[in-house]
Amino acid sequence: MKQTASRHRAVRKSLRLSQQELAERSGVSLGSIKRFESTGKISLESLLKSLQVLGRLEDFDLILQAREDLDEIEKLFSDKTRRS
């Protein structure tokens, strides 16, 4: 969590945004931004809002994308059930 917070801080600083500016633009409280960057703790909603302002929301979205074609995965399951 702290590594994620450190990366978040680095991205924010590279965009020359203060914590206050990020809070105002994202609608996330300044306290939440400060707490996140020091402890790594933040709500998912607040994290997503801040990532939107930092232009990194699409990067976060990659986490939930399937790594393989779903048809191939379904084929694996259907092959196993036929062998049983």
C-alpha positions in Angstrom: 0.0 0.0 0.0 2.8 2.4 0.8 4.5 1.7 -2.6 1.2 2.6 -4.3 0.9 5.7 -2.3 4.5 6.6 -3.1 3.8 6.2 -6.8 0.7 8.2 -6.5 2.6 11.0 -4.9 5.3 10.9 -7.6 2.7 11.1 -10.4 0.9 14.0 -8.6 4.2 15.9 -8.2 5.2 15.2 -11.8 2.0 17.0 -12.8 3.0 19.8 -10.5 -0.2 19.4 -8.4 -0.2 20.1 -4.7 -2.2 17.9 -2.4 -4.6 20.8 -2.0 -5.1 21.2 -5.8 -5.7 17.5 -6.2 -8.2 17.5 -3.4 -10.1 20.4 -4.9 -10.1 18.9 -8.4 -11.0 15.4 -7.4 -13.6 16.2 -4.7 -11.5 14.1 -2.2 -10.8 15.7 1.1 -7.3 17.1 1.7 -7.1 14.9 4.8 -7.8 11.7 2.7 -5.1 12.7 0.2 -2.6 13.4 3.0 -3.5 10.1 4.8 -3.2 8.1 1.6 0.2 9.5 0.7 1.6 8.9 4.2 -0.1 5.6 5.1 -1.3 4.1 1.9 -4.9 3.9 3.2 -7.8 5.4 1.1 -11.2 4.4 0.0 -11.6 2.9 -3.4 -13.9 5.7 -4.4 -11.4 8.4 -3.4 -8.5 6.5 -5.1 -10.5 6.3 -8.3 -11.4 10.0 -8.2 -7.8 11.0 -7.7 -6.6 8.7 -10.5 -9.1 10.4 -12.8 -7.6 13.8 -12.1 -4.1 12.4 -12.5 -5.0 10.9 -15.9 -4.3 7.4 -14.7 -7.8 5.9 -14.3 -7.4 3.8 -17.5 -4.1 2.3 -16.2 -6.0 1.2 -13.0 -8.7 -0.3 -15.2 -6.2 -2.7 -16.7 -6.1 -4.6 -13.4 -9.6 -5.9 -13.9 -9.2 -6.9 -17.6 -9.1 -10.5 -18.5 -5.6 -11.7 -19.4 -6.8 -14.4 -21.8 -9.6 -14.6 -24.3 -12.7 -15.7 -22.4 -13.6 -18.3 -25.2 -10.3 -20.1 -24.5 -11.1 -20.2 -20.8 -14.6 -21.6 -21.4 -13.1 -24.2 -23.7 -10.8 -25.4 -20.9 -13.8 -25.9 -18.6 -15.9 -27.6 -21.2 -12.9 -30.0 -22.0 -12.6 -30.9 -18.3 -16.3 -31.7 -18.0 -16.2 -34.0 -21.1 -13.4 -36.0 -19.7 -15.1 -36.7 -16.3 
